[in-house]
Amino acid sequence: MTTNSDTVKNTLDIVSVFATVGSFLEMFTPVFGLIGAVWTVMRIAEMIAGKPFSELIRRKKDAE
């Protein structure tokens, strides 16, 4: 009887780990989606301007 209960305990432990990881992934999905959207916008701006994004966002100081 102990073997069956140990098997059930181990199975429930594995299922709980998958449930925990799944809940974290569901929470992180919108964050990763936002990061992907920002990255895509940066790449499109680079393709249109033909310059690296860092050069696009830097303001050049006027020479006096």
MMTF fields as JSON, N, C-alpha, C and O atoms, coordinates in Angstrom:
{
  "mmtfVersion": "1.0.0",
  "mmtfProducer": "UNKNOWN",
  "numBonds": 255,
  "numAtoms": 256,
  "numGroups": 64,
  "numChains": 1,
  "numModels": 1,
  "chainsPerModel": [1],
  "groupsPerChain": [64],
  "chainIdList": ["A"],
  "bondAtomList": [4, 2, 8, 6, 12, 10, 16, 14, 20, 18, 24, 22, 28, 26, 32, 30, 36, 34, 40, 38, 44, 42, 48, 46, 52, 50, 56, 54, 60, 58, 64, 62, 68, 66, 72, 70, 76, 74, 80, 78, 84, 82, 88, 86, 92, 90, 96, 94, 100, 98, 104, 102, 108, 106, 112, 110, 116, 114, 120, 118, 124, 122, 128, 126, 132, 130, 136, 134, 140, 138, 144, 142, 148, 146, 152, 150, 156, 154, 160, 158, 164, 162, 168, 166, 172, 170, 176, 174, 180, 178, 184, 182, 188, 186, 192, 190, 196, 194, 200, 198, 204, 202, 208, 206, 212, 210, 216, 214, 220, 218, 224, 222, 228, 226, 232, 230, 236, 234, 240, 238, 244, 242, 248, 246, 252, 250],
  "bondOrderList": [1, 1, 1, 1, 1, 1, 1, 1, 1, 1, 1, 1, 1, 1, 1, 1, 1, 1, 1, 1, 1, 1, 1, 1, 1, 1, 1, 1, 1, 1, 1, 1, 1, 1, 1, 1, 1, 1, 1, 1, 1, 1, 1, 1, 1, 1, 1, 1, 1, 1, 1, 1, 1, 1, 1, 1, 1, 1, 1, 1, 1, 1, 1],
  "groupList": [{"groupName": "MET", "atomNameList": ["N", "CA", "C", "O"], "elementList": ["N", "C", "C", "O"], "formalChargeList": [0, 0, 0, 0], "bondAtomList": [1, 0, 2, 1, 3, 2], "bondOrderList": [1, 1, 2], "singleLetterCode": "M", "chemCompType": "L-PEPTIDE LINKING"}, {"groupName": "THR", "atomNameList": ["N", "CA", "C", "O"], "elementList": ["N", "C", "C", "O"], "formalChargeList": [0, 0, 0, 0], "bondAtomList": [1, 0, 2, 1, 3, 2], "bondOrderList": [1, 1, 2], "singleLetterCode": "T", "chemCompType": "L-PEPTIDE LINKING"}, {"groupName": "ASN", "atomNameList": ["N", "CA", "C", "O"], "elementList": ["N", "C", "C", "O"], "formalChargeList": [0, 0, 0, 0], "bondAtomList": [1, 0, 2, 1, 3, 2], "bondOrderList": [1, 1, 2], "singleLetterCode": "N", "chemCompType": "L-PEPTIDE LINKING"}, {"groupName": "SER", "atomNameList": ["N", "CA", "C", "O"], "elementList": ["N", "C", "C", "O"], "formalChargeList": [0, 0, 0, 0], "bondAtomList": [1, 0, 2, 1, 3, 2], "bondOrderList": [1, 1, 2], "singleLetterCode": "S", "chemCompType": "L-PEPTIDE LINKING"}, {"groupName": "ASP", "atomNameList": ["N", "CA", "C", "O"], "elementList": ["N", "C", "C", "O"], "formalChargeList": [0, 0, 0, 0], "bondAtomList": [1, 0, 2, 1, 3, 2], "bondOrderList": [1, 1, 2], "singleLetterCode": "D", "chemCompType": "L-PEPTIDE LINKING"}, {"groupName": "VAL", "atomNameList": ["N", "CA", "C", "O"], "elementList": ["N", "C", "C", "O"], "formalChargeList": [0, 0, 0, 0], "bondAtomList": [1, 0, 2, 1, 3, 2], "bondOrderList": [1, 1, 2], "singleLetterCode": "V", "chemCompType": "L-PEPTIDE LINKING"}, {"groupName": "LYS", "atomNameList": ["N", "CA", "C", "O"], "elementList": ["N", "C", "C", "O"], "formalChargeList": [0, 0, 0, 0], "bondAtomList": [1, 0, 2, 1, 3, 2], "bondOrderList": [1, 1, 2], "singleLetterCode": "K", "chemCompType": "L-PEPTIDE LINKING"}, {"groupName": "LEU", "atomNameList": ["N", "CA", "C", "O"], "elementList": ["N", "C", "C", "O"], "formalChargeList": [0, 0, 0, 0], "bondAtomList": [1, 0, 2, 1, 3, 2], "bondOrderList": [1, 1, 2], "singleLetterCode": "L", "chemCompType": "L-PEPTIDE LINKING"}, {"groupName": "ILE", "atomNameList": ["N", "CA", "C", "O"], "elementList": ["N", "C", "C", "O"], "formalChargeList": [0, 0, 0, 0], "bondAtomList": [1, 0, 2, 1, 3, 2], "bondOrderList": [1, 1, 2], "singleLetterCode": "I", "chemCompType": "L-PEPTIDE LINKING"}, {"groupName": "PHE", "atomNameList": ["N", "CA", "C", "O"], "elementList": ["N", "C", "C", "O"], "formalChargeList": [0, 0, 0, 0], "bondAtomList": [1, 0, 2, 1, 3, 2], "bondOrderList": [1, 1, 2], "singleLetterCode": "F", "chemCompType": "L-PEPTIDE LINKING"}, {"groupName": "ALA", "atomNameList": ["N", "CA", "C", "O"], "elementList": ["N", "C", "C", "O"], "formalChargeList": [0, 0, 0, 0], "bondAtomList": [1, 0, 2, 1, 3, 2], "bondOrderList": [1, 1, 2], "singleLetterCode": "A", "chemCompType": "L-PEPTIDE LINKING"}, {"groupName": "GLY", "atomNameList": ["N", "CA", "C", "O"], "elementList": ["N", "C", "C", "O"], "formalChargeList": [0, 0, 0, 0], "bondAtomList": [1, 0, 2, 1, 3, 2], "bondOrderList": [1, 1, 2], "singleLetterCode": "G", "chemCompType": "PEPTIDE LINKING"}, {"groupName": "GLU", "atomNameList": ["N", "CA", "C", "O"], "elementList": ["N", "C", "C", "O"], "formalChargeList": [0, 0, 0, 0], "bondAtomList": [1, 0, 2, 1, 3, 2], "bondOrderList": [1, 1, 2], "singleLetterCode": "E", "chemCompType": "L-PEPTIDE LINKING"}, {"groupName": "PRO", "atomNameList": ["N", "CA", "C", "O"], "elementList": ["N", "C", "C", "O"], "formalChargeList": [0, 0, 0, 0], "bondAtomList": [1, 0, 2, 1, 3, 2], "bondOrderList": [1, 1, 2], "singleLetterCode": "P", "chemCompType": "L-PEPTIDE LINKING"}, {"groupName": "TRP", "atomNameList": ["N", "CA", "C", "O"], "elementList": ["N", "C", "C", "O"], "formalChargeList": [0, 0, 0, 0], "bondAtomList": [1, 0, 2, 1, 3, 2], "bondOrderList": [1, 1, 2], "singleLetterCode": "W", "chemCompType": "L-PEPTIDE LINKING"}, {"groupName": "ARG", "atomNameList": ["N", "CA", "C", "O"], "elementList": ["N", "C", "C", "O"], "formalChargeList": [0, 0, 0, 0], "bondAtomList": [1, 0, 2, 1, 3, 2], "bondOrderList": [1, 1, 2], "singleLetterCode": "R", "chemCompType": "L-PEPTIDE LINKING"}],
  "groupTypeList": [0, 1, 1, 2, 3, 4, 1, 5, 6, 2, 1, 7, 4, 8, 5, 3, 5, 9, 10, 1, 5, 11, 3, 9, 7, 12, 0, 9, 1, 13, 5, 9, 11, 7, 8, 11, 10, 5, 14, 1, 5, 0, 15, 8, 10, 12, 0, 8, 10, 11, 6, 13, 9, 3, 12, 7, 8, 15, 15, 6, 6, 4, 10, 12],
  "groupIdList": [1, 2, 3, 4, 5, 6, 7, 8, 9, 10, 11, 12, 13, 14, 15, 16, 17, 18, 19, 20, 21, 22, 23, 24, 25, 26, 27, 28, 29, 30, 31, 32, 33, 34, 35, 36, 37, 38, 39, 40, 41, 42, 43, 44, 45, 46, 47, 48, 49, 50, 51, 52, 53, 54, 55, 56, 57, 58, 59, 60, 61, 62, 63, 64],
  "secStructList": [7, 2, 2, 2, 2, 2, 2, 2, 2, 2, 2, 2, 2, 2, 2, 2, 2, 2, 2, 2, 2, 2, 2, 2, 2, 2, 2, 2, 2, 2, 2, 2, 2, 2, 2, 2, 2, 2, 2, 2, 2, 2, 2, 2, 2, 2, 2, 2, 2, 6, 1, 7, 2, 2, 2, 2, 2, 1, 7, 7, 7, 7, 7, 7],
  "xCoordList": [0.811, 0.0, 0.859, 0.441, 2.03, 2.897, 3.43, 3.627, 3.66, 4.163, 3.152, 3.525, 1.88, 0.848, 0.737, 0.604, 0.792, 0.677, 1.915, 1.804, 3.078, 4.288, 4.205, 4.624, 3.671, 3.496, 2.539, 2.789, 1.45, 0.476, 1.11, 0.91, 1.868, 2.527, 3.514, 3.547, 4.31, 5.279, 4.583, 5.032, 3.493, 2.74, 2.152, 2.205, 1.596, 1.031, 2.117, 1.874, 3.309, 4.419, 4.787, 5.0, 4.861, 5.192, 4.107, 4.404, 2.848, 1.738, 1.766, 1.5, 2.079, 2.118, 3.243, 3.088, 4.377, 5.477, 5.043, 5.306, 4.382, 3.903, 2.863, 2.849, 1.999, 0.991, 1.643, 1.218, 2.672, 3.383, 4.089, 3.984, 4.8, 5.496, 4.492, 4.735, 3.387, 2.353, 1.784, 1.534, 1.575, 1.042, 2.062, 1.687, 3.35, 4.372, 4.463, 4.615, 4.373, 4.437, 3.248, 3.384, 2.087, 0.912, 1.086, 0.628, 1.743, 1.968, 3.013, 2.889, 4.031, 5.108, 4.778, 5.455, 3.788, 3.464, 3.179, 3.709, 2.361, 2.149, 3.422, 3.61, 4.294, 5.548, 6.428, 6.981, 6.552, 7.358, 6.726, 7.441, 5.409, 4.727, 5.044, 5.27, 5.063, 5.395, 6.832, 7.121, 7.739, 9.148, 9.302, 10.059, 8.597, 8.651, 8.099, 8.633, 7.034, 6.448, 7.411, 7.58, 8.036, 8.995, 10.184, 10.648, 10.673, 11.802, 11.438, 12.251, 10.241, 9.804, 9.728, 10.153, 9.191, 9.112, 10.51, 10.743, 11.435, 12.812, 13.426, 14.09, 13.21, 13.785, 13.164, 13.865, 11.867, 11.214, 11.777, 12.042, 11.965, 12.54, 13.954, 14.332, 14.732, 16.084, 16.042, 16.84, 15.115, 15.03, 14.602, 15.119, 13.675, 13.194, 14.278, 14.5, 14.954, 15.951, 17.303, 18.082, 17.592, 18.887, 19.999, 21.178, 19.625, 20.606, 20.296, 19.159, 21.305, 21.027, 20.067, 20.054, 19.275, 18.269, 18.907, 18.325, 20.098, 20.767, 21.076, 21.035, 21.383, 21.625, 20.324, 20.326, 19.238, 17.958, 17.441, 16.814, 17.697, 17.131, 18.052, 17.616, 19.307, 20.243, 19.986, 19.797, 19.982, 19.855, 21.262, 22.096, 21.474, 22.793, 22.758, 21.812, 23.808, 23.886, 24.321, 25.219, 23.664, 24.01, 25.39, 25.725, 26.167, 27.498, 27.353, 26.67, 27.988, 27.871, 29.087, 29.178],
  "yCoordList": [-1.193, 0.0, 1.264, 2.282, 1.226, 2.4, 2.742, 3.916, 1.761, 2.032, 2.843, 3.775, 2.489, 3.234, 4.673, 5.606, 4.847, 6.204, 7.035, 8.239, 6.412, 7.133, 7.539, 8.636, 6.664, 6.975, 8.146, 9.046, 8.128, 9.221, 10.528, 11.569, 10.488, 11.687, 12.247, 13.453, 11.37, 11.813, 12.397, 13.4, 11.775, 12.274, 13.65, 14.548, 13.817, 15.117, 16.183, 17.351, 15.797, 16.743, 17.239, 18.435, 16.339, 16.705, 17.593, 18.585, 17.234, 18.041, 19.438, 20.418, 19.542, 20.862, 21.726, 22.94, 21.104, 21.859, 22.4, 23.56, 21.57, 22.037, 23.135, 24.081, 23.029, 24.061, 25.38, 26.447, 25.307, 26.518, 27.18, 28.393, 26.397, 26.942, 27.532, 28.593, 26.861, 27.372, 28.698, 29.582, 28.854, 30.126, 31.242, 32.371, 30.954, 31.974, 32.362, 33.542, 31.402, 31.715, 32.549, 33.434, 32.275, 33.062, 34.499, 35.433, 34.675, 36.021, 36.75, 37.952, 36.042, 36.676, 36.88, 37.665, 36.22, 36.321, 37.753, 38.171, 38.535, 39.919, 40.756, 41.64, 40.492, 41.243, 40.951, 41.867, 39.672, 39.313, 39.819, 40.165, 39.869, 40.428, 41.898, 42.358, 42.638, 44.067, 44.27, 45.148, 43.46, 43.557, 43.263, 43.943, 42.267, 41.935, 43.05, 43.322, 43.697, 44.795, 45.982, 46.59, 46.308, 47.419, 47.106, 47.97, 45.883, 45.471, 45.579, 46.03, 45.174, 45.239, 46.675, 46.983, 47.555, 48.969, 49.555, 50.338, 49.171, 49.65, 49.176, 49.949, 47.914, 47.375, 48.036, 48.295, 48.312, 48.98, 50.384, 50.821, 51.101, 52.445, 52.407, 53.294, 51.399, 51.256, 51.004, 51.568, 50.159, 49.853, 51.073, 51.31, 51.84, 53.025, 54.093, 54.676, 54.355, 55.418, 54.979, 55.817, 53.701, 53.219, 53.493, 53.462, 53.764, 54.033, 53.154, 52.717, 52.891, 52.168, 52.973, 54.203, 52.272, 52.929, 53.867, 54.895, 53.524, 54.39, 55.756, 56.762, 55.805, 57.091, 57.856, 59.087, 57.155, 57.813, 58.507, 59.562, 57.929, 58.511, 59.522, 60.277, 59.549, 60.535, 61.89, 62.009, 62.889, 64.259, 64.833, 64.792, 65.345, 65.958, 67.391, 68.14, 67.743, 69.096, 70.034, 69.73, 71.161, 72.142, 72.722, 73.073, 72.812, 73.393, 74.908, 75.533, 75.48, 76.931, 77.622, 78.847],
  "zCoordList": [0.0, 0.0, 0.0, -0.551, 0.594, 0.624, -0.755, -1.068, -1.563, -2.9, -3.707, -4.42, -3.595, -4.317, -3.808, -4.6, -2.508, -1.971, -2.31, -2.542, -2.339, -2.753, -4.219, -4.59, -5.041, -6.456, -6.634, -7.435, -5.889, -5.97, -5.497, -6.122, -4.409, -3.9, -4.93, -5.176, -5.524, -6.53, -7.753, -8.308, -8.169, -9.319, -9.017, -9.859, -7.822, -7.441, -7.309, -7.614, -6.859, -6.801, -8.199, -8.4, -9.141, -10.523, -11.116, -11.782, -10.872, -11.391, -10.779, -11.474, -9.502, -8.859, -9.416, -9.545, -9.748, -10.36, -11.718, -12.035, -12.522, -13.821, -13.67, -14.458, -12.679, -12.44, -12.037, -12.479, -11.201, -10.774, -11.947, -12.133, -12.73, -13.896, -14.88, -15.454, -15.073, -15.978, -15.514, -16.334, -14.222, -13.73, -13.885, -14.202, -13.668, -13.881, -15.349, -15.665, -16.242, -17.664, -18.101, -18.946, -17.533, -17.882, -17.404, -18.061, -16.27, -15.752, -16.596, -16.829, -17.051, -17.795, -19.272, -19.936, -19.797, -21.213, -21.655, -22.685, -20.925, -21.355, -21.308, -22.145, -20.347, -20.252, -21.465, -22.074, -21.811, -22.973, -24.263, -25.204, -24.323, -25.483, -25.659, -26.778, -24.561, -24.618, -25.051, -25.864, -24.514, -24.907, -26.398, -27.09, -26.887, -28.316, -29.185, -30.26, -28.729, -29.501, -29.562, -30.619, -28.445, -28.428, -29.325, -30.068, -29.257, -30.097, -31.579, -32.385, -31.936, -33.334, -33.814, -34.928, -32.983, -33.359, -33.547, -34.467, -32.672, -32.813, -34.12, -34.811, -34.462, -35.709, -36.935, -37.913, -36.902, -38.037, -38.192, -39.312, -37.08, -37.143, -37.717, -38.482, -37.359, -37.91, -39.408, -40.156, -39.852, -41.283, -42.085, -43.176, -41.561, -42.283, -42.359, -43.42, -41.241, -41.188, -41.733, -42.188, -41.695, -42.146, -41.154, -41.51, -39.9, -38.851, -37.648, -37.472, -36.818, -35.567, -34.682, -34.725, -33.891, -33.059, -32.047, -31.702, -31.566, -30.592, -31.187, -30.478, -32.475, -33.125, -33.345, -33.366, -33.505, -33.728, -32.477, -32.572, -31.303, -30.093, -29.431, -28.561, -29.823, -29.251, -29.881, -31.092, -29.051, -29.571, -29.739, -28.834, -30.884, -31.133, -30.62, -30.863, -29.911, -29.398, -30.522, -31.308, -30.568, -31.595, -31.325, -30.194, -32.367, -32.219, -32.114, -32.925, -31.127, -30.929, -31.434, -31.356]
}
